Amino acid sequence: MPAFTPREVPFVLDDLSPELGIKNQNDTDYNRIKITQRDLGSLSVLASLTKVDYGTWAGQDACLIAFRFQFQKGNATTFRFSKADIAIEFQARPPKDPRDDPAVLRYGPKYLRSTGTAEQVGWHYTASLSASLGQGLVAIEPGIEIGRSSSYTRQYAAEVESDDWGSRKHRRPNCVKIWMREDDKQEQGVPLELLAAVVVQIGGPFQAKVSIKVDSIFNLIAWPWSKDDPLLLEPGVRFGPSLRGSEPDVDFTTITPEEWHLLVTPDLHVR
């Protein structure tokens, strides 16, 4: 019988493959519109840049960055995005002392909840009270029963929550984390789109790393397998329409609720 010699075949990623992570064209490729994209059949997860505006916050240099996150499910019927964890981390460029990293000042949306699905839940409670035999003795068999019935409405809803965060090396938060969960009753997945915005205090050139984790199977096998380059941001280099038209260097502490409403997803609609 022929003998077979075991062989080891190394797995090497092709750097020229278009399926790899999104790369910057050069060191001055500022405000890259497409930040990240992963695909699996008709399922796609995308993050893109919609606005970069510079101004001040309490007299300090600041930047407003707006993002669009998409969770496309296409015609998929056996798989959906039931959850999504998004992290937007800001660092000085080139990376150096964490104390020099941008500090998160304001962000949104902080909390969103869809109208959801209502379910009426009923319950009945029966308590058995033992009858006393006197002299401190208690009967084993039940003596008196008290019953009560009631009902309440349980709400299932798609939710979005966010919060700021920083490692122990950071004195102030330099990251925004966003958590998305589907309506457990409807099981229709997370919202198809989320608009988010962050205001950070800056001290020079900086960058943003955006990561999106969805369901474990998609994370394991969806393209690409290599990391995206960070989003490069340069003070003074704006992108998209300015927050207030021709008004330069907006004081971001004066952003109105109406202006903020246009920057972030105002509400959710269950499909």
WOCORBEL-V617872 format. One record per run of one state. SS is the DSSP state (H for helix, E for strand, - for the rest). FROM is the first residue (numbers start at 0). TO is the last residue. If there is no record, write none. Layout:
ss: (SS | SS)
from: (FROM | FROM)
to: (TO | TO)
This chain:
ss: (- | E | - | E | - | E | - | E | - | E | - | H | - | E | - | E | - | E | - | E | - | E | - | E | - | E | - | E | - | H | - | E | - | E | - | E | - | E | H | - | H | -)
from: (0 | 29 | 30 | 33 | 40 | 42 | 57 | 59 | 72 | 82 | 92 | 97 | 100 | 102 | 108 | 110 | 113 | 116 | 134 | 136 | 156 | 158 | 165 | 174 | 181 | 192 | 201 | 205 | 213 | 215 | 221 | 222 | 223 | 230 | 233 | 238 | 239 | 249 | 251 | 254 | 256 | 263)
to: (28 | 29 | 32 | 39 | 41 | 56 | 58 | 71 | 81 | 91 | 96 | 99 | 101 | 107 | 109 | 112 | 115 | 133 | 135 | 155 | 157 | 164 | 173 | 180 | 191 | 200 | 204 | 212 | 214 | 220 | 221 | 222 | 229 | 232 | 237 | 238 | 248 | 250 | 253 | 255 | 262 | 270)
